[in-house]
Amino acid sequence: MTWVAGCLHWDKESQHTMPTITSHLYIARHAWAEDFGEDGTDFSRSLTKKGIKRFRKMARRLAEAGMQVDVIATSPLIRTQQTAEILAEELFEHPAVVTVDALAPGSDWAAMLEWTLEQDAARVAWVGHSPCVGRLVAMAIGDGSALVRMQKGSVASIRLDDGLGHPGELAWLATADLVGA
């Protein structure tokens, strides 16, 4: 953007420096996981074989229905990373998966806002844990006091007409049972 005759003028160079406004946020709860990890910690819990199969089917159905994502953020825990990788594999554009500590249990809303704005992406997905994902959905729609319960493997779609950080609209909340997975 440059000044020309006292007015702002858009040029091709400035178009590349304007950040993309995040217009769509998907928030997912990790798929079905083991009760105990190999080392007995919560951190190492992996998805079950049935959980992998079921979430893969769900992610495929969401992709067929038009779900598009530019980048996926995941908690550092194994089960969320596996869920995020399945989602990325099944989406047609195969978005990058990035581990973000702010999505660990006890998720940090402000840090996730900051991280998402830095991504310069229109469509972003976050994969985390319950009950945090329900709180994140509530915050994204502008009602931090709302109680949104999300089943394992569920995905919320939030339209952000005014960008992230402004109240969004819950477009849908899909569960495996709803999509036949």
N, C-alpha and C positions, 0 to 999 in steps of 0.2 A: 504494500500500500504506500502510495506517495502523494505528496501535495502537488496539485496542478491547478494554477489560477485560483488559489484559495479554497479548493475543494479536495476532498479525498478522492483518489483515483486508484482503482484496482488494476493491478498488472499481473502478469503470469507469475512473476517471482513471488509476489506476496501471497498468492493463492497457496503456495507450498508451505508458507510459514504460519498460516492460520490453523490453529488446532481444531480438530474435529470435535464436535459436540457429541457426547455420548447420548444417543437417543433411545437406546434400548438396553436394559439390564436383565440378565437372567440370573436367578439365584437358585442353586441346587443343593440339596442335602445329599451327602454321600450315599452310595448304594449299600446293600446288605453286606455286613461284615461279620467276621468271626467274633466270638465273645471274648477271646483272649488271643493276644499276639504270640508269636514264637518265643519271645523273651519274657512273656507275661505282662508286658506294658501295654497301655492304651495306644501309645504311639505306633506300635508295630502291627496293629490289627489290620489284616488284609481282607479284601472282599472274598466272599465265598464263591465257589464255582457257580452256584445258582444265582447269586447276586450279580456276578459278571454277565451271565447269559441274559438275565432279566433286564438289567440296565442297558445292555447293548441293544436289545430289542426296543426298549423305550426310546433310546437316543435315535435309533434309526427311524422310528415312527415320527419323532419330533422333526427330524431333518426332512422327511418326506412331506410333512405338513408346512414346511417353509422356515423352520428355525435356522437363523444364520448368526454366526458369532465371528468376531474378528480376533479376539484374544480371550483366553480362559485363565483366571486366577484360581489357585488352589491352596488350601491349607497345607502345611508341611507334613501332615500325618499321612501314612501309607494309603489308607482307604480312600481319602479324598483325592490323592494323586492318581490312584487307579481309576476312580470315577471320572475325573477330568480327562484322562487319557482316552478312555472309552468314548466319551462325548466328542472329543476332538477327532477321533478316528471315524466316527459315524457321520459327522457333519460334512457336507459336500466341500466346504472350503478348507477343511483340516487346519483349524486355527492353532496358533502356538499355545502351549500350556506353560504358565509361569507360577512358581511357588512363591507365595506371599505370606510371610509370618503373621500378618494382621488378620488372616482368616483362621488361625489356630483357635481351639476352643477359647471362648471369651472374646471373640472377634472385635476388632477396633474399627468402628464405623468411619471415624475421621481419617484414619490411615488408609482405609479402602477407598474413600472418596479421592484422596490425594493420589493414590496409586493409579486409580482409573483415569483421572484427568491427565496424568502423565502419559497414558498409553496412546492418545491421539486416535481413538477408535470409536466408531459409531455404535457397535454392538459388542457388549462385554458380558462374560459369564463369570460368576463367582461360585466356587464349590466349597462348602463348609460343613459345619456340624450343627446338630440340634442341641439346645434350643436357639443357638445364635442365628441360624439362617432365618428362622421365623422373625426374630427381632430385626434383622437386616431388611427383610421384606417390609416390615412395618415402617421402618425408618425411610425406606425408599418411596413409600406411598404417602409419606408425610404424617404418619401417626405412630410415633415411637411407643405409645402406650397400648397399641393393639396387640392382641395375642394371635399370632398366625402359627398354627401347628403344621409342620411339614413331615410327611411320612418319609421313610428311607427311600432314596432314589427319586424323590419328587423334584419338579422344576417349576419355578415361578417366572412368569414373563411380565416385565414391568416396562410400560411405555413412558418415556421421559420427554414429553413435548417441549419442556423448558430447560432440559439438560439435567445432569446429575446434580444433586444437592437441592433441587426443587421437588415438591411433591409430584410423584409419578402416578400412573394409573395401572392397577393390576389388570393386565389383559387376560391372563389365565394362570391357573395352577394345576399342573398335570401330575397325576400319580400313575404308577405302573398299572394299577387296576383300571383306571380310566382309559388308558390307551391300549389295553389288552396285552400288556407285557407280563 
